[in-house]
Structure formats: C-alpha cells, structure tokens
C-alpha cells in the first residue's frame, strides 16, 4: 500500500516528480480515461473505457519489458495528475515511443506536462540508453505540440488528413527527440565525470 501523502518518486524536477504507477491509482486513471475532454486530444476515436481495460493497461505496464510507465505528481502537494509512458522500447536499436496523459484539467497550461516529458526523456536517454524517442500528435492539439517542442521534440513529418473529428479532418504529426540533441542535467549527478 502506498502512502498517498508521501508517494514513492524516482525522478524529480522543479514542478513535477515521476514515480511508479500503483494499483491504488487505477480509480483515478479510470476517471480520466473516461473524460472525453482529457482523452479527445489523445484519441479522437475515444470510447468509454471499462474497468477491465484499465486493469489490463496496468498489467501491461507492470509485466512488459518493453513498457516503462511513470505516475506524474505535481510537486507542491504531491498530487497525482497523470502518467507518462515509454512503450515499444527496443534496446537493441535504441528506440521507443512516448505517451502522456495529464488528467488533472485544473493544472493544464502550467508547463507540468512539458516537464514530465523532459524527465521521461532523461530516463529514456540516460538510464535506458535510447537514441531516438518518437511520438505522434494530432494537428489540432496545438498546445500539445508546443509542449513537446519545449521538451525537446521536433516535427519530422506528417500523415495528412487521417483523422475526422467533428466536421474537420486533421493531420497526424510525427515528432522525435534524439539523444544527441537532448541536453538536460536532471540525472547528471548519477553519472559523475571520470577523473582526469
């Protein structure tokens, strides 16, 4: 059983901290996964998520060697606000995909998601030794695209007119961050320079 007032954290930034996703978090994730406003930028073909699917999602994070998931906590109150996940991790080629959901809508637009992405990139590049982390985002999610660019991602292509939402059709934007272009000191203290 985790202490919700003092949750276990692994990586700490100035605004957010990342820690393991725990079973006690699932009711809150279930709420977020069923909030259309939260999920429409993530999946415009959203459908209600049943509890069994939430349990399956959690089991995949716990059991898979190709998925690394983190709970996101807002630091001032250590409140759970979402999750970030590296998936399809390929250690041989140094590749992974990134997903993020910030479910706490009252904290949108404050840079918390961007910092959570940056901390996840630190983990992927410095701990997992990945070379390339990719994500996709729909073109109508302009706030998300700005946040990803702030974290270090760059657009490298689009698949045009792939998602109909309401009476519009949107592009799917492909973005990537390369380890060679990423410079964040968050985990540098774990790897001291060799003595000369």
C-alpha positions in Angstrom: 0.0 0.0 0.0 1.5 3.4 -1.0 1.4 6.5 1.1 -0.7 9.0 -0.9 0.7 11.9 1.0 4.3 10.8 0.5 4.4 8.7 -2.7 7.4 6.9 -3.9 9.2 9.0 -6.6 12.1 8.2 -8.8 12.9 11.4 -10.8 12.3 14.9 -9.5 12.0 18.2 -11.5 11.2 21.7 -10.4 7.4 21.3 -10.9 6.7 17.6 -11.1 8.1 14.3 -9.9 7.8 10.9 -11.5 7.2 7.6 -9.7 5.8 4.1 -10.2 2.2 3.7 -11.3 0.5 1.8 -8.5 -2.7 -0.2 -8.3 -4.2 2.4 -6.0 -4.0 4.9 -8.8 -6.3 3.0 -11.1 -9.7 4.5 -10.0 -8.3 8.0 -10.8 -6.9 6.8 -14.2 -10.3 5.2 -14.9 -12.0 8.5 -14.3 -9.5 10.3 -16.6 -9.7 7.6 -19.3 -13.5 8.2 -19.4 -13.3 12.0 -19.5 -13.8 13.0 -23.2 -12.1 16.4 -22.7 -9.0 14.7 -21.4 -8.9 11.9 -24.0 -10.0 13.7 -27.2 -6.5 15.0 -27.9 -5.1 11.6 -27.2 -7.6 9.6 -29.2 -10.3 11.2 -31.2 -11.9 7.8 -31.7 -12.4 7.6 -27.9 -14.9 5.2 -26.5 -15.8 4.6 -22.8 -13.2 2.5 -21.1 -14.4 -0.3 -18.9 -12.7 -1.2 -15.6 -11.3 -4.4 -17.1 -9.4 -2.5 -19.7 -7.9 -0.2 -17.1 -6.7 -3.3 -15.2 -5.3 -4.8 -18.5 -3.5 -1.5 -19.2 -1.9 -1.6 -15.7 -0.9 -5.2 -16.1 0.9 -4.5 -19.3 2.9 -1.7 -17.6 3.8 -4.0 -14.7 4.6 -7.1 -16.7 6.1 -5.9 -20.1 9.8 -5.4 -20.6 9.0 -3.0 -23.4 6.9 -0.6 -21.4 8.1 1.8 -18.7 5.3 3.9 -17.1 5.5 6.7 -14.6 2.9 8.4 -12.4 3.2 12.2 -12.6 2.9 14.2 -9.3 2.6 17.9 -9.0 5.3 18.7 -6.5 3.8 21.3 -4.3 1.1 18.9 -3.0 2.4 15.7 -4.4 -0.9 15.2 -6.1 -1.2 12.6 -8.9 -2.0 14.4 -12.1 -1.4 11.9 -14.9 1.1 9.5 -16.4 3.9 9.3 -18.9 4.8 6.0 -20.6 7.7 4.8 -22.8 6.4 2.0 -24.9 7.6 -0.3 -27.8 11.1 0.1 -26.2 13.7 -1.6 -28.4 17.0 -1.7 -26.5 19.0 -3.1 -29.5 18.1 -0.2 -31.8 17.7 2.3 -29.0 14.1 3.2 -29.9 10.9 3.9 -28.0 7.6 5.7 -28.4 6.2 8.2 -25.8 2.7 8.7 -24.5 1.5 11.2 -21.9 -1.8 11.9 -20.3 -2.3 14.9 -17.9 -5.8 14.2 -16.4 -5.9 17.0 -13.9 -7.5 19.6 -16.1 -7.2 22.4 -13.5 -3.4 22.2 -13.9 -3.3 22.4 -17.7 -1.2 25.1 -19.3 1.3 25.4 -16.5 4.2 23.5 -18.1 3.7 20.4 -15.9 3.2 18.1 -18.9 6.3 19.5 -20.7 8.5 18.9 -17.7 7.1 15.4 -17.2 8.0 14.7 -20.8 11.5 16.1 -20.3 12.1 13.9 -17.2 10.9 10.9 -19.2 13.3 11.7 -21.9 16.1 11.9 -19.3 15.2 8.4 -18.1 15.0 7.1 -21.7 18.3 8.5 -22.8 20.4 8.3 -19.7 19.1 5.2 -17.9 17.8 3.0 -20.9 20.5 4.4 -23.3 18.0 5.0 -26.0 18.9 7.0 -29.1 15.5 8.1 -30.6 12.2 8.6 -28.8 9.1 9.3 -31.0 5.6 10.4 -30.5 2.5 11.2 -32.6 0.1 14.0 -32.0 -2.9 15.3 -34.0 -2.5 18.6 -35.6 -5.5 20.2 -33.8 -3.6 19.7 -30.5 -1.6 22.9 -30.8 -0.9 23.1 -27.0 0.5 19.6 -27.0 2.8 20.3 -30.0 4.1 23.4 -28.2 4.7 21.4 -25.0 6.5 18.7 -26.9 8.8 21.2 -28.7 9.5 22.8 -25.3 10.6 19.4 -24.0 13.0 18.8 -26.9 10.9 17.2 -29.7 11.0 18.3 -33.3 8.5 17.5 -36.1 9.8 15.3 -38.8 6.8 14.5 -40.9 3.0 14.4 -41.2 0.4 12.0 -42.5 -2.2 14.3 -43.9 -5.9 14.2 -43.3 -6.0 11.0 -41.3 -8.5 11.7 -38.5 -12.0 13.0 -38.9 -13.2 14.8 -35.7 -16.5 16.7 -35.8 -16.7 18.3 -39.2 -12.9 18.6 -39.8 -10.1 16.3 -40.9 -6.7 16.6 -39.2 -3.1 15.6 -39.8 -1.1 13.1 -37.7 2.1 14.9 -36.7 5.3 12.8 -36.2 7.8 14.1 -33.7 11.1 12.8 -32.4 13.8 13.6 -29.9 17.3 12.4 -30.4 19.7 11.7 -27.6 22.4 13.7 -29.4 20.2 16.8 -29.4 19.0 16.4 -25.8 20.8 18.2 -23.1 19.2 18.2 -19.7 21.2 18.0 -16.4 18.5 16.4 -14.3 20.1 13.0 -13.9 23.8 14.0 -14.5 24.6 13.7 -10.8 24.1 9.9 -11.1 26.9 9.7 -13.6 30.0 11.7 -12.4 32.7 12.5 -14.9 35.7 10.3 -14.9 38.7 11.7 -13.1 41.3 13.0 -15.4 
